[in-house]
Amino acid sequence: MARTRPHSAGRQAQKTRQTRERLVASTLALIRDQGYAAATAQSIAGRAGVTWGAAQHQFGSKERILDAILELAYARFIGVMNDPRLRHGSAGLRARLLVKLMWEHYQGDHYRVSLEILRARRGRTARAWEQRQGRAHLRVVRGVFRDCRASEARLREALTFTHCCLTGLALERLFERRVRHVDRHLERIAQALTQMLARAA
């Protein structure tokens, strides 16, 4: 029985990875440029330069491609939150940097597209995903403010407040070519975050 040569297996693995990456990039671009409805199975495959059969071989379904985008957005956010600079300095300085890094992430394609996907997937699937992310984000923020005596409920409230403010500001940027006083808004959000975390209850 013939054995697969190691270099042939390596080339096949690389080809598989590249095809998967193209399918994810294709879906991301379609949703970013034209909205969730534009990301049909045929459009995704066509933009990636493969047949839908090949796409199914890699992911099984369009839902699995969407899941991959959500996973990527999640991994990118966790990567941002693991910035070593967030482990040093006063609580106020860390809050400012946290808000700045979150703001940069929230303007990116992965975050914006993940919002579109979650909005389209209203219901149990979206809620489960949001709960999972919420728990992970809470752990990360607790690590950033490890010296903070705020309760878990207070920490969750502060994180939710910050998330909602930054998401609103990011969405405003989608509709307005230029949003005025962004730096002032970010400073206010950081100040509010610092004050919320200073309260232990």
Secondary structure, DSSP 8 states (H G I E B T S, - for coil): -----HHHHHHHHHHHHHHHHHHHHHHHHHHHHH-GGG--HHHHHHHHTS-HHHHHHHHSSHHHHHHHHHHHHHHHHHHHHT-GGGGSS-HHHHHHHHHHHHHHHHTSHHHHHHHHHHHHTTTHHHHHHHHHHHHHHHHHHHHHTTT----HHHHHHHHHHHHHHHHHHHHHHHH-S--TTHHHHHHHHHHHHHHHHH---
